[in-house]
Amino acid sequence: MIVDFHSHTCESDGTLVPQALADFMAERKVEVYSISDHDSLAAYGKFDPGAGARVVTGIEINTTWQDNEVHVLGYRLPLDDAAFNDLVARNRDARRIRIGQVVDKLRATGYGITMADVERECANDAALGRPHVAKALIRLGAFSDVDAVFRTLLTRGKPAYVPSIHISPAQAIDAIHAAGGVAVLAHPGRLRTPLLIDELAQQLDGLEVFYPRHDADDIARFRALAATYGLAMTAGADFHDIRYNARGVGMEVEPEDVRAFLDLIGA
């Protein structure tokens, strides 16, 4: 079956409007999916998934753990939970502070970029992120692609890198559960400290085992960890922009591999 529990629109750092992403899911024949914008549920209510598709509310919460950036996915969330919405609003505020500091560093390095340039790359009140900075630099003619901006300026140890200042993974998981949702650790293969999986396992509900940057060895390792800790396995393409995610949306998986997760989210 084809599923996708990890994708982004222009409500965070993706390029497509919510309806265009939903149309792309339909074109790819994705059977069950979530839009999981960073620190935002704003895409929901802005698209019609079309006949046959099942959609589960989702979000990707950026968190910080021992100077590591860790992403926690939340599913089956209500759109009107005041406490949860307040938490993600605080995270969006922290994002804006961080991006302002990134812009200051870029200007000090000699790039003629302003906060207004960055804001032009996102929707109104979208969750600002480093991809918006990268796209602004491309529009200004300083670079040709997003990856080059990150490699040169925005990753750890580079001139415009600023550490994230978000809530902790445990706080994000607690907030997801308090809202009645399901908490999953995103793309564990990208963690700088894989031991975090062991630390969070008792709080988590699932692990994103199937992911474009996970090779066969990664999948086998995370499949074993999911079995050890009793975590449901999920799959997500982490789509942002067809120029940089050429494989598009949707992950083809064996139904039994995601059955436990589908049961958790009522799909």
N, C-alpha and C positions, 0 to 999 in steps of 0.2 A: 504494500500500500504506500501511497505518497502522503506524507505529512510535513508540517513545518511549524514548529513551535517557537521560532526565533526569527523575527524580521523587523525592519524599521521603515518608517515613513518620514516625511518632512516635519512631522511633529517632534522628532528628535534629530538624529543626524543622517537620516535617509534622504533620498532625493524625490521619490514618488509621493504624490498625495495619496491619502488612504484608499480612495476608490481605485486609483491606478494600480496600487499594490494588490488589492482584492481581485481586480481583473487579471493581473498577472498570475495570481494563485489559480484562478479559474482556467486560464489558458494552459497552465501546467498540470491541470487536473489534480490539484492538491485537495485531499478529502477532508482533512481536519487541520486547522491552523490557528495560530495566534499572531497578532501584531504585538510586538514587545518593545515598544519605544523606550528609550532611556528616560527614566524618571517621569513618565507621562502616560496617561490613559486617554489622552485627548483624541486619538484616532477613532475611538469607538463612538458610534453615532454619526460618523461621517462617511460610511460606506455601506453598500449592499453586497453581501458575499455571493449572491446569486443562488440559483437552485442547486441543491445537493451538497453544498459545502457546509461543514460544521465549524463554527468559530467559537473559541474560548477566549475570554478576556485575558490579556497578558501584559506584562511590564518587565523591563530590565532595570534593576536598581543598581546604581554604581555605589560601591562601598570601598572602604579603606581598611586594611588590616596589616599592621606592622610595616607601613610604607609600601604595601602592595595594593594595587588596584584589583578588586575582586567584584565580579558581577553576579548578582543573584536574580534569577528569573522568578516571577510570581504569576500564578494562574488562578482562574476561577474567582476573580476579584470583583466585588461590587463597585460600581462607578461612583456611588454616593457616600462612601464611608469617610466621614469627616476627619477622623484621626489619621487614616492612611493617606488621604489627600494632603493633609497638612505636612506629613513626613516627606512626601515626594516634592512638595513645594519648597521645603527647606533644602532638599538636595539640589533642586534647580537653582536656588539662590546661591548655594555653594559653588555650583558650576559657573555661574556668572562671575563670581569673585575670581575663581581660578582663571577663566578665560581673559578677564581684565588684566591679570598679572602676566599671562602669556603675551598679550598684546604689548604691554609695557616692555617686556624683555625683547620682543621683536623690534620695537621702535628703537630701543637702546642699541640693538645690533645693527641698525641701519635700514630696516625695512619700513617703508612708508605706509603702514597699515593702521587703521583706526578701529575702535570698537564698532562704529557704525558700519564699516566694511564687513565685519564678521556677522553682525546682526542681519545684514541684507541676504545672507546665505541661508537663513532659516525662517520658518513660519513665525507668526506672531506668538510670543510667549512660549516658543519651543524650548526644549532643554538644550542649551548651548553645549557644544563639545569641541574638541580639537579638530574633528573633520571640518567644522565650519570655518575654523581658522585656515586650514589647508586650502579649502575651496576659495576663500577670500584672496589668499596669496596667488592662487592660480589665476583668478580673475584679474588681479593686478599685474599679471605677466611675470611674476617672479619665479614660478615653477610650472611644469607641464602636467604633473600628476600628483595625487594625494600621497602615494607611497613615498615619493621623493621628498615631500615636505616633512613627513614624519621621520624618515631616515636622517634628514639633515638637521632638523630643528626641534622636533616636538617629543622625541622619546627620551628616556632616562639618560642623563649624561650629555644631552645636546643643549645648545645655547638658550632655547626658549622653553625648556621643560620646566613644568611646575607640578609638584606632587599633588595628588588629589586630596581633598579635605572633606570626604563624605562620611556618612555614618558607618558603623561597623557591619560586617556580614551578619553577625548575630542579631543586631538591632533590626536589620532588614527582614530577616527570617521571622523574627518575633512579630513584626508589623504585618507581614503577609498572613501569618497564622491568626493573628488577632482579627484580621478582616475576613477570616474564613477561607483563605486561599491556600494554595499549594506552592511550596518553595523548592526551587531547583538550582543547583550550582551550574552556572554557565561555563561553557568551553574550558573544562579543567585542564586540557592540554596547554593552555596559554598561561597557566598559573606559574609565577616565579617560585612559589613555595608549595609544591604538591601536598606536603604534610597538612595543609589546611583542610583537605578533604577529610582526613582522619579526625581533625579537631571539630569539624562541623557536622559530621555524619549523623550524630544523634538528634540534631535539630532538623536536618534536611529531609525532604520527601523524595527527592530525585536528583539524578545526575545527567547532564547533557553528554551522553556517550557518543552519539552519532553527529558529527560536525565536520565541515569540509576540510579543516586543517588537521583533523585526527587521522593518522595513518592506521594501517591494520594492527600494528603493535599497540598504539594508543587505545584503539577500540577494545582490544583484548584485555588490556590493563584496566580500563575503566569499567568494562563489563564485569570483571572479577571483583572490583571494588564495590560496584552496585550490588552484586550478589552477597558479598561479605556483610555489608551493612543494611541489606534489605531495602535498597533504594530503587525506585522506579527509574527506568531508562527513558530518556527523551532524545529527540532529534531536531536539529534546527540548522538552516542554511546561513543564518546571520546576514541576510541580504540587506544591502544599503543602496547600491547604485550599480546598474548593469555595466558601467564602464570599469568598475573595480571588482564586481562579483559576477564574472562572465557566465558562471554556471546557473545563475538565476535563483529561483525559489524552489522549494520542495526537496525533500529527502526521501528516497525510496528505501523502505525498511520492511523487515518481516513483521507481520501483524503481532505475533507473539512477543516480539522484542519491546513493543510499546504498549502492550495490553494493560500492564499494571498502571501505567500512567494514564491511559484512556479511562480506566476505571476510577482513578483518583479525581479526574476532572469531570467525570460524568458524561464522557463522550463515547 
